[in-house]
Amino acid sequence: MSLPLRIAYVVAYPQRLAGANRSLLELVQHLPADIAPTVICLGEGAVADAYRQIGVPVEVVEVRGALGQFGKALLQTSAGQQLRMVGQELLPLTFALRRRFRAIGTDLVHVNDSRGALLAVPAARLAGLPVVVHLRGEFPFGTAGRLLFELAPDSIIAVSDGVRDSLSRFGRRKTVTIYNGIRPEPPPRTPIPWLAGLRSRGVCVGVCMASVVPFKGQHHLIRAVARLNAAGLRDRFTVFCVGELVPGYGDYQDWLATLRGELGCDNITFAGWSEDPFRFYASADLSVLPSVSSERLTLPAGTIDVRGNEGFPRTHLEAMVYGLPIVGTRIAGVAEQVEDGVTGLLVPAGDPERLAGALERLALDPALRARMGEAGRARVLARFSTTAYVEAVCREYRRLT
């Protein structure tokens, strides 16, 4: 009997089980018996705990100093600061990771995101190991970062053709598109009683599952809800934004609260992070995600240039499994998930008027919501299964080993 293929999975965002980490968890817990995973988390947190709970070996390597910052802080550092980080922080991390790879007898390294690629690929190369990098969204780094990202791995897995097309011609040659997968039966959840009560009174309940950061576009959702209210739908539509208030974006989050108050949108609620988002899907009539790729926002605290990294939002897959119609924006791989006019409605990014129109159409037509929800569930089961996802990724492993 041949030995199992030993894969080290590197997770660079260890603090919470957001979409990218839930998609990796879906892969790892359904691997075939001839693949032996070890998850290396760059820090303790919810991700390490989730793998321990299902019996997957976990190694934790702490990232110190500026390299441990999140929220795209690394993109804002100067060239001098970056050089110091390489010498004082990246090199020690590289040697620590190389020791871990060797200690667990790694055959191949799978890095779960672009941040992880910059932190972990040098160690894999130093250890002489083949590397797969998952590109889960629009590429967030500049020219130098892009060059390193495209040159370093043996293979890039893009979560959508839209994401793959964002790479250079050289990068696309080593990239394969593999859609994230989801199981056919969602986790059974009892609807939240007070949301069920709203629906019983004829209120259409929407959910927006996203971290509260500028590229997720919650400011456009607030403005869209204000338009619905002005059209007389205040008592007929409400939306709950479920997602973490990510550290480092306090100015944006404060501005959202001010904007919500100024526009009188008491029917949009920021519910914070939930360890069990599935109960919100089970309690809703539709799912909305108003993400943007790029825009400039002027806040009271100053101007910020928004750079998105949406790819193939897991929230769309999860909502479709629960039979919810989708309202989304035409960016990255969203149009590969959502069939406009059939399983949901797609609008241009950054357009609150068109967003309001799509929400109004669904809010006022329960039969349309039901048809689109049924079509969405059929689509996700036919095209985005966990089985197809795992098989495609494993083919890529075997090609490289």
Steps between C-alpha positions, in 0.01 A plus 500: 500500500639839403553768760244782519576832336584742780365849435579803719219758479612850597234739633610863534172635642457281809271717709159421348317258273409741223421383146850406381570302816161326489574396141833349601336322792246353256791364293710362784221316679402319178845396375541137390671252730827510303564865590623588850446868587671719757374856540761763586335812640700822520360569844243358739130561451170362380657326199737284706215416737274391212758253367574363843130433548491277191825321586731657240859555624573870558833680533509866609780733395465847649564796271665786684528872441362685198459177305223410742290800399174447315261723309740563208732691735801347325398672176547839664856451626796678344778329305735547796253344741452207265875439481524500879210255521675265258817490711354514849168314460461312171833316512440358852148401396637332186742284697235416761260384229769300321571314825128421538470377142792266550388380842163382369648344186315730261467394135319814377403839642156649433474870593144622547523865390722769348617630839611149592686473170722793587566363849531125439614433143866597570515232771348236272750584227787488747380154603488389135126433504240550227255780579135560416356844577126566517406836348165567662437856386605792287873545545568761773872569455695727266743412223778357717259291706326375188830399341603303809157341527498383138863382489526312828238220499489196274125534465236764572140399568261783414151485645345639180584586142453865595778469757722304262461769236638760743844339473760565231530270201792329673299450818198365314714226342558338839148566630200267508149610590339283768172618644445477874259226597222459751310203635148441368329510837549815707547477874148474644410816685185623671410850380568781747162560665490878474599488132235236440257739666590779257450270203163385632390866491597531134842662546763383248818417693837532327841393626840639405770259615828691486773646715450873548777632275475755215517259204197308624297811416270530802489879439329433166254271676409773750435743214294237317288441812447877530359498146267212588380689805432809291295280265278390791661163586630586848251262662533234231875442479781458753858377465745357752873542438680208667876525513800600706593861569852444372770685699670777304183621334352698788470821297292321238284325758437827687404665172253221423329559835481874428369442147237258625377758749506792258295307244259366758563135414391332821397198291864407436670334797868422552488179702875440533687173463310174540655163568186350345406701190281218372216594734477833319471331160225282642320815618520708181321559169802614296876552519678817385870577457584846352878451459717731289835450328631854537376846587601810694310586818508835677441454871508761777839359599639528144497338158563131450564307181303177515656189348282192502602136502169329435529175311224244528304601809416203718198683635335466158549123502372469855196715432419303184513170690245646738281592202549877517507725192814712467553870441864552407737716298669422171856458623756217509329159481151602615350466152636143491301422816178695450301474177354847464122495480485127581664441839527862603559854379839654419562874495803719425733545796473834678149579374255540792214589266525176304558310825181649645311404185607136527413484870162662439416255222565202727349656812166552323481162326503193727430269205807631317711449812379141523573424131846652513578327828403160361702562183799611707493189713484281189792692344728477801438126538564435132812716454663573834510175695758413763577178312597682179703755698702239691560279195630792293739620771633147557567461127720808523691353796568177316612685190771674706625205709 
